[in-house]
Amino acid sequence: MAFFLARRLVQAVLILLGVAAITFLLLYFLPADPAVLIAGRSATPHMVAAIRHELGLDQPLVMQFLHYVGNLLHG
């Protein structure tokens, strides 16, 4: 019985990670740049770069995903 519960728990964690990865990738591959949308049309490239840094969009994809999952766990 304990083996069954442990296996189910591992499966649940893997499914949740898979759903989180799919959600993250769907948001990542949106055609619009969130920093440009936040900054507006009259933003300078420096302003867009600052917003990208503030949002963590200048980090590698793996780090962005880890931050995403961490934020999901924090609520």
C-alpha positions as CSV (number, residue, x, y, z in Angstrom):
1,M,0.0,0.0,0.0
2,A,2.8,2.4,0.8
3,F,4.5,1.7,-2.5
4,F,1.2,2.5,-4.3
5,L,0.9,5.8,-2.5
6,A,4.5,6.7,-3.1
7,R,4.1,5.9,-6.8
8,R,1.0,8.0,-7.0
9,L,2.6,10.9,-5.2
10,V,5.6,10.8,-7.7
11,Q,3.2,10.7,-10.6
12,A,1.2,13.7,-9.3
13,V,4.4,15.7,-8.9
14,L,5.5,14.9,-12.4
15,I,2.1,15.8,-13.8
16,L,2.1,19.1,-12.0
17,L,5.6,19.9,-13.3
18,G,4.5,19.0,-16.8
19,V,1.5,21.2,-16.6
20,A,3.7,24.0,-15.2
21,A,6.2,23.5,-18.0
22,I,3.5,23.6,-20.7
23,T,1.9,26.7,-19.2
24,F,5.3,28.4,-19.0
25,L,6.2,27.6,-22.6
26,L,2.8,28.8,-23.8
27,L,3.4,32.1,-22.1
28,Y,7.0,32.2,-23.3
29,F,6.2,31.7,-27.0
30,L,3.6,34.5,-27.1
31,P,4.3,36.8,-30.0
32,A,4.3,40.0,-27.9
33,D,7.2,41.0,-25.7
34,P,5.8,41.8,-22.2
35,A,8.5,44.4,-21.6
36,V,7.4,46.4,-24.7
37,L,3.8,46.1,-23.7
38,I,4.5,47.4,-20.2
39,A,6.8,50.2,-21.4
40,G,4.4,51.4,-24.1
41,R,5.0,52.7,-27.6
42,S,7.1,55.7,-26.7
43,A,9.6,53.7,-24.6
44,T,13.3,53.9,-25.3
45,P,15.3,50.7,-25.7
46,H,17.0,51.5,-22.4
47,M,13.6,51.6,-20.7
48,V,12.6,48.3,-22.3
49,A,15.9,46.7,-21.2
50,A,15.3,47.9,-17.6
51,I,11.9,46.4,-17.6
52,R,13.2,43.1,-19.1
53,H,15.8,43.0,-16.3
54,E,13.2,43.8,-13.6
55,L,10.9,41.0,-14.8
56,G,13.8,38.6,-15.2
57,L,13.3,38.2,-18.9
58,D,17.0,38.7,-19.5
59,Q,17.9,35.5,-17.6
60,P,18.3,32.1,-19.3
61,L,15.1,30.2,-20.0
62,V,15.9,27.5,-17.3
63,M,16.3,30.2,-14.6
64,Q,13.0,31.8,-15.7
65,F,11.3,28.5,-15.4
66,L,12.8,27.8,-12.0
67,H,11.6,31.3,-10.8
68,Y,8.2,30.5,-12.3
69,V,7.9,27.2,-10.4
70,G,9.2,28.8,-7.2
71,N,6.5,31.5,-7.5
72,L,3.9,28.9,-8.1
73,L,4.9,27.1,-4.9
74,H,4.8,30.4,-2.9
75,G,1.4,31.2,-4.2
